Amino acid sequence: MNIAVIGFGNAGSKIADRLIAYEADTQRSLCRFALAINSATIDLEKLTEIPPENRLLIGQTDERVKGHGAGADPEIGAEIARQDVHELERALDGVPIHAVDAFLVIAGLGGGTGSGGAPVLASRLREMYEEPVYGLAIFPSEDEGGRASLNAARSVQSFTESTDNLIAFDNDAWRSSGNSLQGGYERTNEEIAKRIATLLAAGEYDGSTVSETAMDSSDVRRTLSTGGISTIAYAQSELNPHTREQKGLLSRFSGNGRTATNGSGGPDPAKKVHGLVRKAVQSRLTCPANILSAERSLIVVSGPPSEFSQKGLRRARQWVERETSSAEVLAGDDPRKNADQLSAAVVLSNVTEVPRIDRLQEQAVSAQDNIAEQEQSREDEIRELITDDEDRLDPI
């Protein structure tokens, strides 16, 4: 699938930037256009992969912003996106729409610019183009506070409604106590890029081998056409010793799509592929969810052709069908002769039981009540401070 990727806000722009880098590092073909949008000048300057001409600063004429950000206020983020909608449209003139299968809008939902502006942009994209518009939403960690939870809970409603499908990523599910805050974000950005690229880049002809069961954009679009919220499972494993030695020799890939005999004594390819898919679904999802609530699923196995097994892929698809109680499961492979690992990505589309969103909503309601109480209390304290005890003085 060829996409136009748009990072909105600080977190969204950094992830879009990392996705471009990962695509280049793994010699994939995915992003036909990349745009970063933010209300803070300094954050746009930190990007390394998206060229300066594709970095758009919005809110410059708004006296509350002026290039310094939306102050974690999604109302301001949404307002400046609407005010600068013509600037957004001009920035999109560079999209080679004839070569794009879909749009991907990425935003962190805990702040102001992305949580408020991304849904506005997604809605406008759906009005302007026929191609599907997918969202990638990053949920804040619980320790980021009640305000971030409130922003995210409000934004996830509008972001879901304004996209054809919203892929969720929960920061709490990917935190590591051994990492610094910045190091933790860099690691999660890499994990996000890895999953998105493995899933969406499958089936594109970029010099890699084309197999009989290669995925294409229509498979991805069908799986994500459910709407709602989706989550991605992912796992990877080391290559068999013989594959590492012979990596890149296409002669070992048999004409019927099965791997040639492995003379190295390594794991059986069918068991390995099947086990890798099971490991992906049973390990951390980008956002934890009850897999039984998924409407559709899609499996992509990526790596050297010599590691593939059609038998293993069929068994994996049957296993996912049983685990999700759904017959809507597609599966295919993505041959990468120079890959250093075998990987499996599984998208679970339109999951309806997501505990993290329930928890986010609970935190948001509590935060909203606390904010209202604090504002009222603060007003009372200020009034008490500036008036005399018996209220005998009149203001000028």
C-alpha angles and dihedrals in degrees: 000000000000113000143183105226121204123187112203118196129355100303094040093050093049092051092048088050091050091048090057090050094048091049090055094044092053096039093239131152112226119111116065092171135015129193131177119202124188143148094221118077096203094056093054090051091058093065117105108183106039107076119243092247088061095053114096124197113203132188095039093138095045109100091214093057115025094165096312101099137261095280094240089296111133091191089063091043091055093043096053090046089056092043092052097039091123090054088051091050092050090051088054092056088089093062109114090221092181089064099041124093097183146350123244117200114193125196142157108231101206098076134052113254098050099035092050102032104040095066089049091053093044091053091050092049091054089052093049103041140037094217116101118263116218126189131211110203123192113205116213123242116261091243090061086082142245096294092059091048091050092050092049096046091051094043096048089062095054095036092053092048093048096051135062089233134355119215110206128213119185115206091201091061090057104041119123121200090214095062130083115238092258093042090050092054092048091052094048091047088055091049091050092049091049093054097043093047094047091050103040101033093059115113097023115126106234101146094289123123116277113223131198092251099041116148121238135194093267090062092052093045092050092051093048095041089090092085119213125080128326137190132203128225120202140179136164137192139192119266123255112266093246091051091052089053095046099032112153098025103126091188089084091063106090124222094246092060095256125119119256119250112293107227094181097082090243126145118302106265094226092052091044095053093043092048093047093055091048090049091051095053094042095048128064116322119206083254118012112244141156102268090206087070093060116113098199138004138199128198124203121184113193132188143076113342091236089067095055127102124185089200090054092048092051091049090048092051091049090049092051089048090055095044094049097035088229132124090199097092122131124190136185144145134250110208114216109173093189096047117127094208143030112241138182127202122188122187116203105202127210099002110185101189108068112153093192092062091048089051091046091054092049091051091046094053091048091047092049091052092047093049091051092049092047092050092051092046091049092051090052092049092050091048090050091049098052100040128071120250095255095036093234096137122086121211117246 
